[in-house]
Amino acid sequence: MSLFIKVDIAFERCAGVSGCGRCLRVCPVNIFTKDGSTGSAKADLPLLVDEAFDECTLCDLCVQSCRPDAIRIHKLYEGVGSPPAKAAAE
């Protein structure tokens, strides 16, 4: 699990790897993979590769290429180490 980002895949909005698979093809650092386990309900859905998670460049290609709201990237570090808004304005 990454300390810097969180990637959410809305499986109910995902067309699956065989029906779409764009997230796997466009990701320059390969943070997505196919489950591959036969007989599993999620066998055709993309999964995140934990070892590659911190390599995400926040390029947003996966979000742009997939169905609306199928993938969301949350930046966990925004605001960390920044001065409070009031102090920054002074």
C-alpha positions as CSV (number, residue, x, y, z in Angstrom):
1,M,0.0,0.0,0.0
2,S,1.3,3.4,-0.9
3,L,1.9,6.2,1.5
4,F,1.3,8.8,-1.2
5,I,-1.7,7.8,-3.2
6,K,-4.8,5.6,-3.0
7,V,-6.3,4.2,-6.2
8,D,-9.9,3.1,-6.1
9,I,-11.4,0.9,-8.8
10,A,-15.2,1.0,-8.9
11,F,-15.7,-2.6,-10.1
12,E,-19.4,-2.0,-10.8
13,R,-18.4,0.6,-13.4
14,C,-15.5,-1.3,-14.8
15,A,-16.0,-3.2,-18.1
16,G,-13.3,-5.7,-17.2
17,V,-9.9,-6.5,-18.8
18,S,-11.4,-8.4,-21.7
19,G,-14.1,-5.8,-22.3
20,C,-11.8,-2.8,-22.0
21,G,-8.4,-3.3,-20.3
22,R,-7.3,0.2,-21.1
23,C,-5.9,0.8,-17.6
24,L,-3.4,-2.0,-18.1
25,R,-2.4,-0.8,-21.6
26,V,-1.9,2.9,-20.8
27,C,-0.2,2.8,-17.4
28,P,3.4,3.7,-18.0
29,V,4.5,2.1,-14.7
30,N,2.3,-1.0,-14.8
31,I,0.4,-0.6,-11.5
32,F,-2.5,-2.7,-12.9
33,T,-2.7,-6.4,-13.6
34,K,-5.4,-8.9,-14.3
35,D,-6.6,-11.2,-11.5
36,G,-6.3,-14.3,-13.6
37,S,-7.8,-16.7,-11.0
38,T,-10.2,-18.9,-12.8
39,G,-13.7,-19.2,-11.4
40,S,-13.3,-16.1,-9.4
41,A,-16.1,-13.4,-9.7
42,K,-13.3,-10.9,-10.2
43,A,-11.2,-12.9,-12.6
44,D,-11.7,-10.4,-15.4
45,L,-11.2,-7.2,-13.3
46,P,-8.0,-5.2,-13.0
47,L,-6.1,-5.4,-9.8
48,L,-3.4,-3.2,-8.3
49,V,0.2,-4.4,-8.1
50,D,1.2,-3.5,-4.6
51,E,4.9,-3.6,-5.4
52,A,4.5,-0.9,-8.2
53,F,2.0,1.3,-6.3
54,D,4.6,3.9,-5.3
55,E,5.8,4.2,-8.9
56,C,2.5,5.9,-10.0
57,T,3.4,9.2,-11.7
58,L,-0.1,10.6,-11.3
59,C,-0.3,10.9,-15.1
60,D,-4.1,10.3,-15.0
61,L,-4.0,8.2,-18.1
62,C,-5.9,5.4,-16.5
63,V,-8.6,7.7,-15.2
64,Q,-9.0,9.4,-18.7
65,S,-9.0,6.1,-20.6
66,C,-11.6,4.2,-18.5
67,R,-15.3,4.6,-18.1
68,P,-16.3,7.7,-16.1
69,D,-15.6,7.3,-12.4
70,A,-14.3,3.7,-12.8
71,I,-10.9,4.7,-11.4
72,R,-10.1,7.5,-8.9
73,I,-6.7,8.5,-7.6
74,H,-6.5,10.2,-4.3
75,K,-3.4,12.1,-3.3
76,L,-2.8,11.4,0.3
77,Y,0.0,13.9,0.7
78,E,-1.8,17.1,-0.3
79,G,-1.6,19.6,2.5
80,V,1.0,17.7,4.5
81,G,3.8,20.0,5.6
82,S,2.0,23.1,4.2
83,P,1.2,26.0,6.5
84,P,-2.4,26.5,7.4
85,A,-4.3,28.6,4.9
86,K,-4.6,31.6,7.3
87,A,-0.9,31.7,8.0
88,A,0.0,31.4,4.3
89,A,-2.2,34.4,3.4
90,E,-0.5,36.6,6.0
